[in-house]
Amino acid sequence: MEFRIEKDTLGEIKVPADKLWGAQTQRSFQNFEIGDEKMPLMVIRMFAILKKSAARANQKLGKLDNDKAEAIVAAADEVIAGKWDEHFPLVVWQTGSGTQSNMNVNEVISHRANQLLEQKGSAARIHANDDVNKSQSSNDTFPTAMHMAGLVAIEEQVLPTLQVLAQTLKQKSEAYMEIIKIGRTHLQDATPLTLGQEISGWVRMLEKTEKMIKESSEYLRELAIGGTAVGTGINAHPRFGEMVAEEISNETNTKFVTAQNKFHALTSHDELVHVHGALKALAADLMKIANDVRWLASGPRCGIGEIVIPANEPGSSIMPGKVNPTQSEAITMVACQVMGNDAAIGFAASQGNFELNVFKPVIIYNFLQSARLLADGMKSFNDHCAIGIEPNLSVIKENLNNSLMLVTALNPHIGYENAAAVAKLAHKEGITLKEAAIKSNLLTEEQFDEVVRPEQMIHPKE
């Protein structure tokens, strides 16, 4: 391995000659050997968009000459395209402000920009701090990249897959709206409803969490850039933050604005806590939906078995023919991880001291993991389970006819106490509700058939 010798504020250090990063990244790479969780590439991409936008803003403000600005922009575009992914080796577990990752981006862009300038025969040279990081601090660039990455993850990953799953379940709800089945509360038999009505509850869950995610995500549009070190904007033009936000908006095709209060933007991450809370709500709903699916599909002969789900793969290494609800199990594990991430994010966000929160990398790492897991999990659950949900009509009919809770229809005619006595007698003697009602001399067979009609129990009467 060939090395080049570079200097940083701590002196000389060897840097691999084939790497675009410089001395500060090399020191960080050597000094933070905690786990293998790399800084998410989504953050790196957003950092590159930020550096490109900052160069454009500095160029327009007359703080960066054209040759340097264009070289930074060109190098940043290559980073955005993923050309230099292997040159971002740093882990999440670094300084809490994300300074090491900010410098990693600065160094890769400056080294690549200098290569491009050399190829053009330009004598200009770009410095990682003085040019790529001009008018910036890690303290405002990292939270800016956090908001950018968080919003893009919501808009490009979570919401599209959420909408697809909701549409699939909506179609199932409409298709099965006339299939009457027994309801259940407290894991006990309850009054009837239709399979379509039951699924419509799932649909509404997803519709409401989509709305909550969209509404909360609006807070991520405020960017910390322009606050520099502590929020005062030292070493930056007063319009720098506003101009960079405009450039970022153009680059990402989504609206961003400069934060109203930069002191808040550096030390608080309540916006990310709020949005992740909506993701946790989605996770809770997915947990409930997946649990309902696997309960309703349990069996195939000794469970509830009212719906049939796709058999995707063998479920046991010892029991031949066993097929498990693996998609439900996968998405419920995703939900558990998201709930754990929410606890980590909330605690990390509570740890801001004075002018800076120094838990930024772990916040965005967990946030982006949740977004990715939810998106991937919903897509898999939709494609390999939800689309294939079918009713098991014979079991649905048998369970409906056997349920004691059809007795609820008798309440207005013979009263709660008498209806309860009929249900208890039927259960005790293993006879039907009709037989118990007749045996109790409370109703004739004709009267029972007139009153206990499941199709009339699924809609409110005037």
N, C-alpha and C positions, 0 to 999 in steps of 0.2 A: 504494500500500500504506500503510495507516494503522499507526502504531506506538503502543505504550504504553511509558512509561519505567519501568523497574524497577531496583532496586538489589540487588546481591549483595555479597559481601565485597570485591570488586574495584572497586566503584563502580557508576555508572549505566550502563545498557545499553538499547538499543532492542529491544523484542520485538514481532513482528507482532501487531496487535490481534486478529486472528482465530484466533490459536493459543492453546491451553490451556497450553502450556509457559511457563516463566518465564525469568529472567535466566541462571540457571546452565546450563540446557539451551541457551539461545541462544548463550552463549559457546562451549560445546562444539561446537555445530552449525557455528559459524564457524571454530573452531580445528582441527577434525579433518576434513580434506578428503582422506582417504586412501581411494581406491577407492569403490565404491558398495555394498559388502556391508553391508546394514543389520542391526542387531541382530535376530535372529529373533523373529518375533511370538510364537512359543511361549514365549520367555523373558519377554516383556512380559506375556502372559496369566498366567504363573505368578507374576510379580512382583505383579500385581493381586490374585491370590488371597492371596498372602502379606500384602499391605498390608491387605486386608480382614480376614484372620485376626488380624493384629497389633492392628488397631483393636478387634476383639471382645475379645481378651485384655486389652488396656489398659483397656477399658471394665469388664470383670469385676474387674480389679484396682484399680479406682477411680482410675486415672491419666488417664482420658479421659472427659469428660462425655457424656451420652447423645446430645445434639444433634450434637456433633462426630462421635462414633462412627458414628451412623446415616448422616450425610452422607458420611463416608469410605466406608462400606460401599456406599452407593448409587452413588457415583461409581466405585468399584472394579468393581462389577457391570457398569457400562456399558463399562469398559475390557475386562473379561473377554469381554463379548459382541462385541467388535470395533468398537464404535461410534466410537472415537476413534483408529483405527489410524494415520491420517495425522499424528497429533500425536507420533509417536515416530520422529523423523528420524535418530537417531544411528547411526553406523556401528560395526562391530565394533572397528575399529582406534582405540581410545581408551585411557583409563587401564586398566591391567591389573587393577584391582580392580573395574571396572565401576561406579565412582562416578557417572560421567556418566549412565549409563542408570538407575541407582537414583534419581538426582535428577530425571531426565526423568519417571519414573513418579510420584515424589512431587509434582512440580509440576502435572502433568496432573490427578492426583486432587484435589489441594488446590484448584486453580482451578475445576474442575468442581463439587466439593463446595461451594465458596463460592457458585457460581451457584445451586445447589439450595437452599442456606440462604437466599439473598436472595429466591428465589421463594416460600419459605415465610414470609417476613417475619421471619426470625430474625436477631438482632443478632450471633450467634456468628460468628467468623471462624477459618478453619483455616490454619495455617502449614505449609508443605511439610516443614520440618525438625522443628519442635517438636511437630507433631501426627501427620502421616502417617508420619514417620520416627521417632516416639517409641519409645524403648527399642531402637533399631536402629542399625546402621552398615552402610555399603555392604559392609564386610568380612565381615559375616555374612549380609546379605540376598542378595547376589549368589550366593554358593555354595549358599544355600538354594534359590534359583530354579533354579540349575543342576541340582541333584539332582531337583527336582520336574519340570523340563522333560525331563530325561533319562529318568526312570522312566515318565512319561506317554508319551513317544515310543516307548519299548520296548513298553509294554503296549497302546497304542492303534494304533500304526503297524506295528512290525516283527513282533510275534508273530502277530497275526491273518493277515497275508499269508503268513508263513512256514508257518503251519498249513494254509492253503488249498493252497499249492504242494505241500507234503508229501502231502496227501490226494490230489491229482491224480496224483502219481507213484505213490502206493501203489495206486491203482486201475489204473494202467497196468501195474504190476508183477504184480498178480494176474491181469489179463487176458491177459498174455503169458507166463505162467509155464511153458507147455508148448512154446513156440517155441524149438527148439534152434538155436544159432548158434555161430560160432567165437569163442573168446575171444582177447584180445590183451594181451600184456605187452611193454614196451619198443617199442611200435608194430609188433611182430612177431606172427605167428600164434602162438596158444597153444591149450590144450585147450578143448573145448566147454563151454558153459554155456547157460542159457536167457536169452532177452531179459528175462524177468521177474526172473531172479536178478540180472542186470546192473543193472536199474533199482532193485532192492531195495537195492543199495548206495547209490544216490543218496538213497533214502528215509531210510535209517539215518543218513546224514550230517545231514540236516535235523532228524531227531528228536534227535540228540545235541547239535547246536548250539542247538536250542531249549532243551534242558535247561541247557546251559552259560549261555545268556543269562539264563534265569530265575534260576538260582542266583546268578550274579554280580550281578544287578540288585538283589538283596536289600540289598546294601550302600548303595544309593542312598536307602534309606528313612531313613537318619540325616541330620538337618538341622543346619546350623551356627547357625541362629537362636538368639539368647540369648547368643552369644559377644561381640557388639558389636565393639569396636575391635581387640582383640588376643587375645580368648578369655577374658578375665576376667569379662565380663558387666557392665562398668561402665555405669551409668545404666539398667540393666534390672532388673526384679524377679527374684529367684532362680527363680521358677516360670514366668517369661515364656516361655522356650524350650519348655518342656513343654506349656504351654497353647496356644501358637501351633501346635505340631505336631499337637495334637488337633484344633484348628480346621481346619487344612489337610487333615487326614485326612477330616474330615466334608465339606469342600468338594469334594474330588477323588474321594471314594469309594475311596481306596486308602490303605493304612496308612503313616503316617510317624511317626517318633519323634525326640526331641531327641538330638543326638549325645552320646556318652558323654564325649568329650574335645573341647572347643571349640577348644583350641589346635591340635589336629590338623585339625579341620574347616576352619579358616581357611587353613592353610598347605599342606595336602596335598590333592591330588585323585587319590589312588591308586585310589579307588573307580571314578571315571570311566575311568581308564586300564584297569582290570580289565574293566569291562563292555565297553568298546570293543574290547578284545582278543577277547572273545567275538563281537562283530560282525565283526571281522576274520576270525575262524575261519569264520563264515557266508559272508563274501565269498570266502574261499578255496574253500569247498565249492561255492558257486555258479559260480565260475570253472571248476572241474573238471567240474561237471555240464553247463554250457553248452558247454564244449570237447568233451566226449564227444558231445553232441547234434550239434554241427556237423560233427565228424569222421564220425559214423555216417551223417549225412544228406548227406555230400559227394557231388558228382557234377553232374548226375544220372546221367551215363553213364560218367564217367572217374574216379569216386571210389569210396568204400566203398559208399555207397548202400543200407545195410541198413535204414534207417528213412526215412520220409517225414515232413517237417514242413510246416506251412502255408506257402503262398506268399502273403505279405502285401502286397508291393508290388514294382514293378520294381526290379531290382538294379543295372542299369547304364544309363548315359545313352548308351552307344555300342553295346552288345551286345544286340540285341533278344532277348527271351525269357529273359534271365538273371534268376534269382531267388536272392538271397543270404540267409544265415541271420542276418537283421538282429537278431532278438531275442537270439540268443546273443551277438552283437557288442555289443549295448547293455548286457547284464547283465555282460559281462566288463569293459567300460569302467567300470561302476559299481564292480566289485570293485577295479579299479586305484585309483580315487579313494578308496575306503574304506581301502585299504592305505596310501595317501599320508596320509590324515587320521590314521591310527593313529600314523604317525611324528611328525606335528606335535603330536598330543595328548601322546604320551609325552615328547617333548622339552620341551614347555611345562610339563608337570606336574613335570618335574625341576628347574624353575627357582624353586621357592619359596625365599625368603630370610627367615630369622628367623621373624617371626610371620605372614607373609602371602605367598601365591603371587600374583604380579601378571601372570599370563597367563590369567586366567579367561575373558575374552570369546572368545579364539581357541580355547580348549578346548571350550567349549559350542557355539560356532559349527560347528566341525568334527564334533563328536559328533552334533549334530542333523542336519547335512547327511548324514552317513553313515546315520542311522536313516531319514531320508526317502528317500534314494536307494535303499536296500535295499528298503524297503517298496514304493515305486513300481516299482522294477525287477522285483521278484518278481511283483507283480501283472500287469505287462505280459507278462513271460515266461510266466506261467501262462496268461493269457487268450489270448495270440496265438501260443503255441508249444506248451507242454507238453500242453495239452488236445488238441491236434491231432496228436500223435505217433502214427504208425501203422507197423507192420512192412512191409517190402518182402520178401515171402515168397520170391519167386523168387531174388532176389539172396542172401538169407540161406542158402537151400538150396545154391546154386551155390558160395558161398564156403566153406560147411561141407564139402561134398564134395571141394573142391579143396585143402583144407588139408593140409599135410604133418604137422601136429602131432597128427593122429589116430593117428600112429604110436606115441604115448606109451602107448596101450593094449597095445602089444605087449611093453613092458618086462618084465612078469612072466613072459612066455612064451618069449621068445628073448633077453632080456637087453638092457641099455642099448646096448652097442656094436653088436650086430647090428641093433637098431632104428634106431640112428643111420645105419648103413650103408644100410639100406633107404630112409630119408628122403633121404639124399644122392644115391642112385642115381635115385630118382624125380625129384628136382629137376634133376639133371644131364641126364637123358635125356628129360625132359618127359613122363614116363609116370605112371600112378596109383600110389599106394602098394601096392595089391593086385598090380599088374603087377610092381612092383619086388620085392615079397616073394616072389612065385612065381619070378621070374627068378633070385633069389638062392638058391633051393632051401631057404628057411627055413620056409615055410608053404605048404600047399595052398590053393586057392581057398576050399574049404569051411572050413578052419581060420581063414583070414583073416576070412571073413564072420562066423564065430562070435565072434571076439575083438573085432574093430573095429566096435563098435556105439555110435554117439554117444549114443544114449538111455541107455546104461548108464554113460556117462562123466561125467554131470552130478551124480550123487549119490554120496556115500561108501558103500563096501560094508563089510559086517561081516567 
